[in-house]
Amino acid sequence: MQIDRELDTRGLNCPLPILKAKKALSEMSSGQVLRVVSTDPGSKRDFAAFAKQTGNALLDQSSEGADFIHVLKRR
C-alpha cells in the first residue's frame, strides 16, 4: 500500500490525534493515503468513528508494540 503522508501523534491523547489527522487530510488530494501512528489506546475507536463521520475510508488499523497504526484514504 502506498502511503502519501505519515503523521506521528505519539504521546498525544484524544482529541489531538484526530484533529491533526483532520488537518492533514484537508491538505491532501482525494484518494491519497494518510498513515497515523498513535499511542492513545482509545484512538482505535476514535479513528473508526472519525472515518464513518467524515466519509474518509479507514483502510487499516493495527498495533505495533505500544503504537496504534491507522491508515485512512482521503475521500
The first five atom37 places (N, CA, C, CB, O) and aatype in JSON, in Angstrom:
{
  "aatype": [12, 5, 9, 3, 1, 6, 10, 3, 16, 1, 7, 10, 2, 4, 14, 10, 14, 9, 10, 11, 0, 11, 11, 0, 10, 15, 6, 12, 15, 15, 7, 5, 19, 10, 1, 19, 19, 15, 16, 3, 14, 7, 15, 11, 1, 3, 13, 0, 0, 13, 0, 11, 5, 16, 7, 2, 0, 10, 10, 3, 5, 15, 15, 6, 7, 0, 3, 13, 9, 8, 19, 10, 11, 1, 1],
  "atom_mask": [
    [1, 1, 1, 1, 1],
    [1, 1, 1, 1, 1],
    [1, 1, 1, 1, 1],
    [1, 1, 1, 1, 1],
    [1, 1, 1, 1, 1],
    [1, 1, 1, 1, 1],
    [1, 1, 1, 1, 1],
    [1, 1, 1, 1, 1],
    [1, 1, 1, 1, 1],
    [1, 1, 1, 1, 1],
    [1, 1, 1, 0, 1],
    [1, 1, 1, 1, 1],
    [1, 1, 1, 1, 1],
    [1, 1, 1, 1, 1],
    [1, 1, 1, 1, 1],
    [1, 1, 1, 1, 1],
    [1, 1, 1, 1, 1],
    [1, 1, 1, 1, 1],
    [1, 1, 1, 1, 1],
    [1, 1, 1, 1, 1],
    [1, 1, 1, 1, 1],
    [1, 1, 1, 1, 1],
    [1, 1, 1, 1, 1],
    [1, 1, 1, 1, 1],
    [1, 1, 1, 1, 1],
    [1, 1, 1, 1, 1],
    [1, 1, 1, 1, 1],
    [1, 1, 1, 1, 1],
    [1, 1, 1, 1, 1],
    [1, 1, 1, 1, 1],
    [1, 1, 1, 0, 1],
    [1, 1, 1, 1, 1],
    [1, 1, 1, 1, 1],
    [1, 1, 1, 1, 1],
    [1, 1, 1, 1, 1],
    [1, 1, 1, 1, 1],
    [1, 1, 1, 1, 1],
    [1, 1, 1, 1, 1],
    [1, 1, 1, 1, 1],
    [1, 1, 1, 1, 1],
    [1, 1, 1, 1, 1],
    [1, 1, 1, 0, 1],
    [1, 1, 1, 1, 1],
    [1, 1, 1, 1, 1],
    [1, 1, 1, 1, 1],
    [1, 1, 1, 1, 1],
    [1, 1, 1, 1, 1],
    [1, 1, 1, 1, 1],
    [1, 1, 1, 1, 1],
    [1, 1, 1, 1, 1],
    [1, 1, 1, 1, 1],
    [1, 1, 1, 1, 1],
    [1, 1, 1, 1, 1],
    [1, 1, 1, 1, 1],
    [1, 1, 1, 0, 1],
    [1, 1, 1, 1, 1],
    [1, 1, 1, 1, 1],
    [1, 1, 1, 1, 1],
    [1, 1, 1, 1, 1],
    [1, 1, 1, 1, 1],
    [1, 1, 1, 1, 1],
    [1, 1, 1, 1, 1],
    [1, 1, 1, 1, 1],
    [1, 1, 1, 1, 1],
    [1, 1, 1, 0, 1],
    [1, 1, 1, 1, 1],
    [1, 1, 1, 1, 1],
    [1, 1, 1, 1, 1],
    [1, 1, 1, 1, 1],
    [1, 1, 1, 1, 1],
    [1, 1, 1, 1, 1],
    [1, 1, 1, 1, 1],
    [1, 1, 1, 1, 1],
    [1, 1, 1, 1, 1],
    [1, 1, 1, 1, 1]
  ],
  "atom_positions": [
    [[0.83, -1.18, 0.0], [0.0, 0.0, 0.0], [0.89, 1.25, 0.0], [-0.95, -0.01, 1.21], [1.82, 1.36, 0.8]],
    [[0.59, 2.16, -0.88], [1.39, 3.39, -0.95], [0.86, 4.41, 0.06], [1.38, 3.98, -2.38], [-0.33, 4.74, 0.05]],
    [[1.74, 4.89, 0.91], [1.4, 5.91, 1.9], [1.88, 7.26, 1.35], [2.04, 5.6, 3.31], [3.05, 7.42, 1.04]],
    [[0.96, 8.21, 1.24], [1.32, 9.53, 0.71], [1.82, 10.48, 1.79], [0.12, 10.15, 0.01], [2.6, 11.39, 1.52]],
    [[1.36, 10.27, 3.02], [1.78, 11.14, 4.12], [1.7, 10.36, 5.42], [0.9, 12.42, 4.19], [0.8, 9.55, 5.61]],
    [[2.65, 10.61, 6.32], [2.66, 9.96, 7.62], [2.59, 11.01, 8.71], [3.91, 9.07, 7.79], [3.21, 12.08, 8.61]],
    [[1.84, 10.69, 9.75], [1.64, 11.62, 10.86], [1.97, 10.89, 12.16], [0.18, 12.17, 10.88], [1.4, 9.84, 12.45]],
    [[2.89, 11.46, 12.94], [3.28, 10.86, 14.22], [2.58, 11.63, 15.34], [4.84, 10.9, 14.41], [2.89, 12.79, 15.59]],
    [[1.63, 10.97, 16.0], [0.91, 11.6, 17.1], [1.2, 10.88, 18.41], [-0.6, 11.62, 16.82], [0.39, 10.92, 19.34]],
    [[2.34, 10.21, 18.49], [2.71, 9.5, 19.73], [2.75, 10.48, 20.9], [4.09, 8.79, 19.57], [3.25, 11.6, 20.77]],
    [[2.21, 10.04, 22.03], [2.23, 10.86, 23.24], [1.05, 11.82, 23.35], [0.0, 0.0, 0.0], [0.85, 12.45, 24.39]],
    [[0.27, 11.95, 22.28], [-0.89, 12.83, 22.31], [-2.15, 12.02, 22.6], [-1.03, 13.59, 20.97], [-2.31, 10.89, 22.13]],
    [[-3.04, 12.61, 23.39], [-4.3, 11.94, 23.71], [-5.45, 12.6, 22.98], [-4.55, 11.96, 25.23], [-5.34, 13.73, 22.49]],
    [[-6.57, 11.88, 22.92], [-7.78, 12.36, 22.27], [-8.12, 13.76, 22.82], [-8.95, 11.37, 22.5], [-8.04, 13.97, 24.03]],
    [[-8.49, 14.68, 21.98], [-8.81, 14.55, 20.56], [-7.67, 14.97, 19.64], [-10.02, 15.38, 20.25], [-7.88, 15.08, 18.43]],
    [[-6.47, 15.19, 20.16], [-5.38, 15.72, 19.34], [-5.0, 14.85, 18.13], [-4.16, 15.91, 20.19], [-4.8, 15.41, 17.05]],
    [[-4.89, 13.52, 18.25], [-4.57, 12.74, 17.04], [-5.62, 12.91, 15.93], [-4.46, 11.26, 17.39], [-5.27, 13.0, 14.75]],
    [[-6.89, 12.97, 16.31], [-7.96, 13.17, 15.33], [-7.86, 14.55, 14.7], [-9.35, 12.98, 15.99], [-7.99, 14.7, 13.48]],
    [[-7.64, 15.57, 15.52], [-7.56, 16.94, 15.0], [-6.38, 17.09, 14.03], [-7.42, 17.95, 16.15], [-6.51, 17.74, 12.99]],
    [[-5.25, 16.5, 14.38], [-4.08, 16.57, 13.49], [-4.33, 15.8, 12.2], [-2.83, 16.02, 14.21], [-3.92, 16.24, 11.12]],
    [[-5.0, 14.66, 12.3], [-5.33, 13.87, 11.1], [-6.31, 14.64, 10.22], [-5.93, 12.5, 11.5], [-6.18, 14.64, 9.0]],
    [[-7.28, 15.28, 10.83], [-8.26, 16.06, 10.07], [-7.57, 17.18, 9.29], [-9.34, 16.66, 11.02], [-7.88, 17.41, 8.12]],
    [[-6.63, 17.87, 9.94], [-5.88, 18.94, 9.28], [-5.04, 18.39, 8.13], [-4.98, 19.67, 10.3], [-5.02, 18.96, 7.04]],
    [[-4.35, 17.27, 8.38], [-3.51, 16.65, 7.34], [-4.36, 16.22, 6.15], [-2.75, 15.44, 7.91], [-3.97, 16.44, 5.0]],
    [[-5.5, 15.6, 6.41], [-6.37, 15.13, 5.32], [-6.89, 16.31, 4.5], [-7.55, 14.31, 5.88], [-7.06, 16.2, 3.28]],
    [[-7.15, 17.44, 5.16], [-7.67, 18.6, 4.43], [-6.64, 19.18, 3.46], [-8.11, 19.68, 5.43], [-7.0, 19.87, 2.51]],
    [[-5.37, 18.89, 3.72], [-4.29, 19.38, 2.86], [-3.93, 18.38, 1.75], [-3.05, 19.68, 3.7], [-3.08, 18.66, 0.91]],
    [[-4.59, 17.22, 1.77], [-4.28, 16.16, 0.81], [-5.32, 16.12, -0.31], [-4.22, 14.8, 1.51], [-6.42, 16.66, -0.17]],
    [[-4.97, 15.49, -1.41], [-5.88, 15.33, -2.55], [-6.74, 14.08, -2.35], [-5.09, 15.23, -3.88], [-6.38, 13.16, -1.61]],
    [[-7.88, 14.07, -3.01], [-8.78, 12.93, -2.95], [-8.05, 11.66, -3.41], [-10.02, 13.18, -3.82], [-7.37, 11.67, -4.43]],
    [[-8.21, 10.59, -2.64], [-7.58, 9.32, -2.99], [-6.21, 9.1, -2.36], [0.0, 0.0, 0.0], [-5.69, 7.99, -2.38]],
    [[-5.63, 10.16, -1.79], [-4.32, 9.98, -1.14], [-4.49, 9.27, 0.2], [-3.62, 11.35, -0.95], [-5.57, 9.3, 0.8]],
    [[-3.41, 8.64, 0.66], [-3.46, 7.81, 1.87], [-2.6, 8.41, 2.98], [-3.0, 6.38, 1.55], [-1.45, 8.8, 2.77]],
    [[-3.21, 8.48, 4.17], [-2.54, 9.01, 5.36], [-2.36, 7.88, 6.37], [-3.37, 10.19, 5.99], [-3.29, 7.14, 6.66]],
    [[-1.14, 7.78, 6.9], [-0.85, 6.79, 7.95], [-0.6, 7.57, 9.24], [0.4, 5.88, 7.58], [0.27, 8.44, 9.29]],
    [[-1.36, 7.25, 10.27], [-1.25, 7.93, 11.56], [-0.74, 6.94, 12.6], [-2.62, 8.55, 12.0], [-1.28, 5.84, 12.74]],
    [[0.31, 7.33, 13.33], [0.85, 6.5, 14.41], [0.48, 7.18, 15.73], [2.41, 6.31, 14.28], [0.76, 8.36, 15.92]],
    [[-0.16, 6.43, 16.62], [-0.63, 6.97, 17.89], [-0.29, 6.02, 19.02], [-2.14, 7.23, 17.83], [-0.12, 4.82, 18.8]],
    [[-0.2, 6.55, 20.24], [-0.02, 5.7, 21.42], [-1.27, 5.71, 22.3], [1.21, 6.17, 22.22], [-1.29, 5.06, 23.34]],
    [[-2.29, 6.43, 21.89], [-3.54, 6.52, 22.65], [-4.38, 5.28, 22.38], [-4.32, 7.82, 22.28], [-4.82, 5.07, 21.24]],
    [[-4.64, 4.43, 23.4], [-5.42, 3.22, 23.19], [-6.84, 3.5, 22.67], [-5.5, 2.44, 24.48], [-7.41, 2.66, 21.98]],
    [[-7.39, 4.64, 23.0], [-8.72, 4.99, 22.53], [-8.76, 5.42, 21.08], [0.0, 0.0, 0.0], [-9.83, 5.6, 20.51]],
    [[-7.59, 5.58, 20.48], [-7.53, 6.07, 19.1], [-8.14, 5.07, 18.11], [-6.08, 6.36, 18.7], [-8.63, 5.47, 17.06]],
    [[-8.12, 3.78, 18.44], [-8.7, 2.78, 17.54], [-10.19, 3.06, 17.34], [-8.48, 1.34, 18.1], [-10.68, 3.09, 16.21]],
    [[-10.88, 3.25, 18.43], [-12.31, 3.56, 18.39], [-12.54, 4.95, 17.77], [-12.93, 3.5, 19.81], [-13.45, 5.13, 16.96]],
    [[-11.7, 5.92, 18.16], [-11.84, 7.3, 17.68], [-11.69, 7.4, 16.16], [-10.82, 8.2, 18.36], [-12.47, 8.09, 15.51]],
    [[-10.69, 6.72, 15.6], [-10.47, 6.8, 14.15], [-11.56, 6.08, 13.37], [-9.11, 6.21, 13.8], [-11.89, 6.49, 12.26]],
    [[-12.11, 5.01, 13.94], [-13.22, 4.32, 13.28], [-14.44, 5.25, 13.2], [-13.59, 3.01, 14.03], [-15.09, 5.33, 12.16]],
    [[-14.73, 5.94, 14.29], [-15.85, 6.88, 14.32], [-15.59, 8.08, 13.41], [-16.12, 7.36, 15.76], [-16.49, 8.56, 12.72]],
    [[-14.35, 8.57, 13.42], [-13.97, 9.71, 12.58], [-14.16, 9.38, 11.1], [-12.51, 10.11, 12.86], [-14.69, 10.2, 10.35]],
    [[-13.72, 8.2, 10.69], [-13.84, 7.8, 9.28], [-15.31, 7.71, 8.88], [-13.14, 6.44, 9.04], [-15.7, 8.19, 7.81]],
    [[-16.12, 7.11, 9.73], [-17.54, 6.96, 9.45], [-18.22, 8.33, 9.34], [-18.21, 6.11, 10.54], [-19.05, 8.56, 8.46]],
    [[-17.85, 9.23, 10.23], [-18.46, 10.56, 10.29], [-18.06, 11.44, 9.12], [-18.08, 11.24, 11.59], [-18.87, 12.23, 8.63]],
    [[-16.81, 11.33, 8.65], [-16.3, 12.23, 7.63], [-16.37, 11.67, 6.21], [-14.88, 12.59, 7.93], [-16.24, 12.42, 5.24]],
    [[-16.58, 10.36, 6.09], [-16.63, 9.76, 4.76], [-15.28, 9.36, 4.21], [0.0, 0.0, 0.0], [-15.18, 8.88, 3.08]],
    [[-14.22, 9.56, 5.0], [-12.89, 9.09, 4.59], [-12.83, 7.59, 4.89], [-11.74, 9.87, 5.34], [-13.41, 7.13, 5.88]],
    [[-12.15, 6.84, 4.04], [-12.1, 5.38, 4.21], [-11.02, 5.0, 5.21], [-11.85, 4.69, 2.87], [-9.88, 5.46, 5.11]],
    [[-11.37, 4.15, 6.17], [-10.4, 3.59, 7.1], [-9.92, 2.29, 6.48], [-11.01, 3.37, 8.55], [-10.63, 1.28, 6.53]],
    [[-8.73, 2.3, 5.9], [-8.21, 1.14, 5.17], [-7.65, 0.06, 6.08], [-7.15, 1.58, 4.22], [-7.76, -1.13, 5.79]],
    [[-7.05, 0.49, 7.21], [-6.4, -0.5, 8.08], [-6.2, 0.08, 9.47], [-5.06, -0.95, 7.49], [-6.0, 1.29, 9.64]],
    [[-6.25, -0.79, 10.46], [-5.86, -0.45, 11.83], [-5.07, -1.63, 12.36], [-7.12, -0.15, 12.74], [-5.47, -2.79, 12.21]],
    [[-3.93, -1.33, 12.98], [-3.1, -2.4, 13.53], [-2.31, -1.87, 14.72], [-2.15, -2.97, 12.46], [-2.33, -0.67, 15.01]],
    [[-1.63, -2.77, 15.39], [-0.79, -2.41, 16.53], [0.62, -2.91, 16.28], [-1.36, -3.0, 17.85], [0.84, -4.0, 15.76]],
    [[1.59, -2.07, 16.67], [3.0, -2.46, 16.62], [3.61, -2.06, 17.94], [3.76, -1.78, 15.4], [3.95, -0.9, 18.14]],
    [[3.74, -3.01, 18.86], [4.22, -2.7, 20.2], [3.23, -1.79, 20.9], [0.0, 0.0, 0.0], [2.05, -2.13, 21.03]],
    [[3.69, -0.62, 21.35], [2.81, 0.35, 22.03], [2.12, 1.29, 21.05], [3.61, 1.16, 23.04], [1.32, 2.14, 21.45]],
    [[2.43, 1.15, 19.76], [1.87, 2.05, 18.74], [0.6, 1.47, 18.1], [2.91, 2.33, 17.66], [0.49, 0.27, 17.87]],
    [[-0.33, 2.35, 17.83], [-1.53, 2.0, 17.09], [-1.44, 2.69, 15.74], [-2.85, 2.42, 17.86], [-1.24, 3.9, 15.67]],
    [[-1.58, 1.93, 14.66], [-1.43, 2.43, 13.3], [-2.8, 2.52, 12.65], [-0.48, 1.53, 12.46], [-3.57, 1.56, 12.66]],
    [[-3.1, 3.68, 12.09], [-4.37, 3.91, 11.4], [-4.05, 4.39, 9.99], [-5.27, 4.94, 12.16], [-3.25, 5.3, 9.81]],
    [[-4.68, 3.79, 8.99], [-4.46, 4.17, 7.61], [-5.79, 4.63, 7.02], [-3.85, 2.98, 6.78], [-6.75, 3.87, 6.96]],
    [[-5.82, 5.89, 6.59], [-7.03, 6.5, 6.06], [-6.82, 6.95, 4.63], [-7.47, 7.68, 6.92], [-5.74, 7.4, 4.25]],
    [[-7.87, 6.82, 3.84], [-7.84, 7.28, 2.44], [-8.76, 8.49, 2.33], [-8.27, 6.15, 1.44], [-9.93, 8.43, 2.71]],
    [[-8.21, 9.57, 1.81], [-8.97, 10.84, 1.67], [-10.12, 10.65, 0.69], [-8.04, 11.99, 1.19], [-9.94, 10.12, -0.41]],
    [[-11.29, 11.09, 1.1], [-12.48, 10.97, 0.23], [-12.38, 11.89, -0.95], [-13.76, 11.28, 1.01], [-13.28, 11.92, -1.79]]
  ]
}
